[in-house]
Amino acid sequence: MIKTHDTISSSGEFELIRRLESIISTSISPEDLVVGLGDDTAVIRQAGTNQGLLITCDIQIEGEHFRLEKLTPYQTGRRAAAVNLSDIAAMGGKPTFALLSLGLDAEMPLQDFDHLVKGIHDQFSQFDTVIIGGNMSKHRSLLIDITLMGTADLNKLLLRKTAQPGDRLYVSGTPGASAAGRIMMQNQKYIDKRWKPLVQKHIQPLPRLKLARHLAAENLASAAIDISDGLVADLYHICEQSNVGARIDQSRLPAFECSREFESLFGQNALETVLYGGEDYELLFTVPSELPDQNLGDVARLTQTPIHEIGSITKTPQIMLYSPEKGNQILTNKGWDHFARRS
Amino acid sequence: MIKTHDTISSSGEFELIRRLESIISTSISPEDLVVGLGDDTAVIRQAGTNQGLLITCDIQIEGEHFRLEKLTPYQTGRRAAAVNLSDIAAMGGKPTFALLSLGLDAEMPLQDFDHLVKGIHDQFSQFDTVIIGGNMSKHRSLLIDITLMGTADLNKLLLRKTAQPGDRLYVSGTPGASAAGRIMMQNQKYIDKRWKPLVQKHIQPLPRLKLARHLAAENLASAAIDISDGLVADLYHICEQSNVGARIDQSRLPAFECSREFESLFGQNALETVLYGGEDYELLFTVPSELPDQNLGDVARLTQTPIHEIGSITKTPQIMLYSPEKGNQILTNKGWDHFARRS
């Protein structure tokens, strides 16, 4: 029962999605809808074929998702495009076309507008994606809403709901690096050049399209997601949708650069940052246990992507962190929520 | 040459689109792109077929495009969906799937959220369109960005660039009614029940999908557009892209209801409102001159849509308004521009 004074801030993002689903579920799902609400990317079957049309959108608002004091307009554009490309990567798709919705501050210099568009365009061009439309409107701050389309072979789609107990769990890159980079930027102490790679990971995440498309083409992964909310939060998406659990081996988690210094200078716990940091846009994926280790070594080499085995999928529907010192600890699902009140 | 202090507000929407096009035009247009930048809806050929995938997005921001004091959340949702459906109608397409990007104020009551989503859903359901994804974010006011997809037979697509001199010019409904309704609402004098149809046209525009799909299926129209910026502004889009002009016969323009009262009470010129009002979401289309009058009468009857012949397409690239009193007057292109400074 809803009380009349309940507001958006008193619920979380998942509660809102649940409400939306319950309102919309009155319509019958058309048979050519392969993946609908509840995923970052929707998938539609192209009539009479095994080809899927992928479509995703992501809104980025100045002040809420980024700050123009910290990022140049060019960087802001590149980053917004990368975030969308990562959603197509998560399914093993090939990005194709994009629409741009821009909200622009009347006082924005035209040169900044040009640099913003150039950033979006350059990032998309790197992955053969073309901007084909959109719209522009006045807004009190910069707002970027990108709709990105892609294609995928429906028999090779990477999904969240298909992980199996016993599967091995892998992650690309070094989760936590982006969050550490963000904290360094916020504290304006990122002048030390050794920290640049961390700041760079935050400013310019690399969508893992190469890796994801290889995994999909070779049928190597049983499930996948990109890490936007955080390693644990996104692993929870896989676990919930696959009806499984997971066990992360703490000793196998790759440490991001300068993590010791990051801890001592910023009073942050590096392990927490790895597990919950978010905005990594790395690929988290599962691999059937019978697949030889050698194959994943080949994948890393062929796609020039660092990947690490960090644990395995379990039957019990919870996520555990194992270390020899503390044994198995249950990890709670405390990912990023845009609507939760912040301290 | 751009001066470094030039800002968004010193240029117009079309200047911004021109800049965007010049930055993006470095990439080669892929061959399966049928309609790209410069139209409200993009069209992609589905590989190896004559089917086109239509895709459009439109952002609506509280305070900029609508006011929640004037519209209920349900009406706001319906209207936002209608605006997008109208863009698919303009091409004679069949809408299929939608993505919702919502920016939500933390203090928005959950019941309002439900009503908003219900409004969007109900409007889409009316035209067999299903919401399949999207994203939600915190925003200081309500923001609705809808991406809508559709399909169309590429041989029957309605375009802006295909009007020919001699074609007859038609419009559905009564342009100006929406703008008059908006002005009535703003003046809070819409209590008179005779004005309700005008206010209703503003609050709940009817996307002309039935009419447009019939025109497309029967190959009756040579060009079409939906009126969002205003009758003259959108006619200019047809003229510019078709490299033609047009002549409107003033005596044939349908008058919206209560237009005399509207003039005297609000000090507005009804003719100006018809020509420049905007947000009508009526269909403006051209018909080859050799087509018998009878056919258009049939169209109106079969699709239950009022349509009026209001003029013709000419060779000279300008838009004229003809009346016996004043002869031919040139109409300037002063449509709605989100970025122009307002008085």
Interface residues (C-beta under 8 A of the other chain):
Chain A: I2 T4 H5 D6 T7 I8 S9 S10 S11 E13 L16 I17 R19 L20 I23 I24 T26 S27 S29 P30 L33 G36 L37 D39 D40 T41 A42 I44 Q46 A47 Q51 L53 I55 T56 C57 D58 I59 I61 E64 H65 T96 F97 L99 L100 S101 G103 L104 D105 A106 E107 M108 P109 L110 Q111 F113 D114 V117 K118 H121 S125 V130 I131 I132 G133 G134 N135 M136 S137 K138 H139 R140 L143 D145 T147 M149 H338 F339 R341
Chain B: I2 T4 H5 D6 T7 I8 S9 S10 S11 E13 L16 I17 R19 L20 I23 I24 T26 S27 S29 P30 L33 G36 L37 D39 D40 T41 A42 I44 Q46 A47 Q51 L53 I55 T56 C57 D58 I59 I61 E64 H65 T96 F97 L99 L100 S101 G103 L104 D105 A106 E107 M108 P109 L110 Q111 F113 D114 V117 K118 H121 S125 V130 I131 I132 G133 G134 N135 M136 S137 K138 H139 R140 L143 D145 T147 M149 H338 F339 R341
